[in-house]
Amino acid sequence: MDLLELNQISNGVLLTDGNHINREIKGACGADLMSDVLASIQPNAVLLTGLCNPQVVRTALMADVSAIVLVRGKNPPQETINLANAESIPLIKTPYGMYELCGRLFRAGLPSLEMPVVGTCDCGD
């Protein structure tokens, strides 16, 4: 799937420049905890998230993410858009919630690129 098809399925609005509209998307991962993204996302995935601060772009860059989709119609600050442009990471916003968008993308044939986190959970009891 390319970024143009992803944008159409998500009823998205591309917030960054359109230079990468043909970028290949291999799969997807939905997460709001950036530590989970770093621990489990595979390269060339699109990150679906409800977070819209600049840290999302920095995390995506470290994790070799192909694009970021902000769910629930979130409008990021200009700082986030500027950083995404500077790092050549497409940033899209969609009116859909994360659950619905995950389903739409999966139904369109986009697989999960989320690996299980091996080890114990330190989340408490």
C-alpha positions in Angstrom: 0.0 0.0 0.0 1.3 3.5 -0.7 0.7 6.7 1.3 -1.9 7.9 -1.2 -4.0 4.8 -0.7 -3.5 5.0 3.1 -4.7 8.6 3.0 -7.8 7.7 1.0 -8.7 4.7 3.3 -8.3 6.9 6.4 -10.2 9.8 4.9 -7.1 11.7 5.9 -5.7 15.1 5.5 -2.0 15.3 4.7 -0.5 17.9 7.1 3.1 17.8 5.7 4.3 18.4 2.2 3.3 15.9 -0.5 6.8 14.9 -1.6 6.4 11.3 -0.3 2.9 10.5 -1.5 4.1 7.3 -3.2 6.0 6.0 -0.2 5.4 2.3 0.4 3.7 1.3 3.7 4.4 -2.3 4.7 2.1 -2.5 7.7 0.7 -0.7 10.7 1.0 -0.4 14.4 -1.4 1.5 16.7 0.1 2.9 20.0 0.0 5.9 22.3 3.0 4.8 24.5 6.1 5.8 22.7 8.1 3.2 24.7 5.8 0.5 23.2 6.5 1.9 19.7 10.2 1.6 20.3 9.9 -1.9 21.7 7.6 -3.4 19.2 7.2 -1.6 15.9 8.9 -3.0 12.8 10.5 -0.8 10.1 8.4 0.7 7.3 5.2 0.7 9.3 2.7 3.5 9.6 2.2 4.6 13.2 -1.4 5.2 14.3 -1.5 7.3 17.4 -3.6 9.8 19.4 -0.5 11.7 20.5 0.4 14.8 18.5 3.5 16.3 20.2 6.9 16.6 18.6 8.1 13.5 20.5 5.9 11.3 18.2 8.0 12.4 15.3 11.3 11.9 17.1 10.1 8.4 18.1 9.0 7.6 14.6 12.4 8.7 13.3 14.2 6.4 15.7 11.9 3.5 14.9 12.2 3.8 11.1 8.4 4.6 10.7 7.2 5.4 7.2 4.4 7.7 8.2 2.3 8.9 11.2 -1.5 9.0 11.3 -3.1 11.1 14.1 -6.5 9.6 15.0 -9.7 11.2 16.3 -9.1 14.4 14.2 -6.3 15.7 16.4 -4.6 18.9 15.2 -0.9 18.9 16.1 1.0 22.0 17.0 2.9 23.6 14.2 6.1 22.5 15.8 5.2 18.9 15.2 4.3 19.6 11.5 7.6 21.4 11.0 9.6 18.6 12.6 7.8 16.0 10.5 8.6 18.0 7.3 12.2 18.5 8.3 12.6 14.7 8.9 10.6 13.7 5.8 8.0 11.8 7.8 4.5 12.2 6.3 1.9 13.3 8.9 -1.8 12.6 8.3 -4.8 13.3 10.5 -8.0 11.2 10.3 -11.4 11.7 11.8 -11.5 7.9 12.7 -10.6 6.6 16.1 -7.7 4.2 16.4 -9.9 1.1 16.7 -11.9 1.9 13.6 -8.8 2.9 11.5 -7.0 -0.3 12.5 -9.9 -2.3 11.2 -10.2 -0.4 8.0 -6.5 -0.8 7.2 -6.5 -4.5 8.1 -9.6 -5.1 5.9 -7.7 -3.3 3.1 -4.9 -5.8 3.4 -2.4 -3.9 5.5 -0.8 -6.3 8.0 0.3 -5.6 11.6 3.9 -4.8 12.0 3.8 -4.9 15.8 6.0 -7.5 17.5 5.2 -9.0 20.9 7.3 -7.6 23.7 9.2 -10.5 25.3 9.7 -10.5 29.0 7.9 -9.5 32.1 5.5 -6.6 32.4 6.4 -4.0 35.0 2.9 -2.6 35.0 2.1 -3.6 38.6 -0.6 -6.0 39.8 
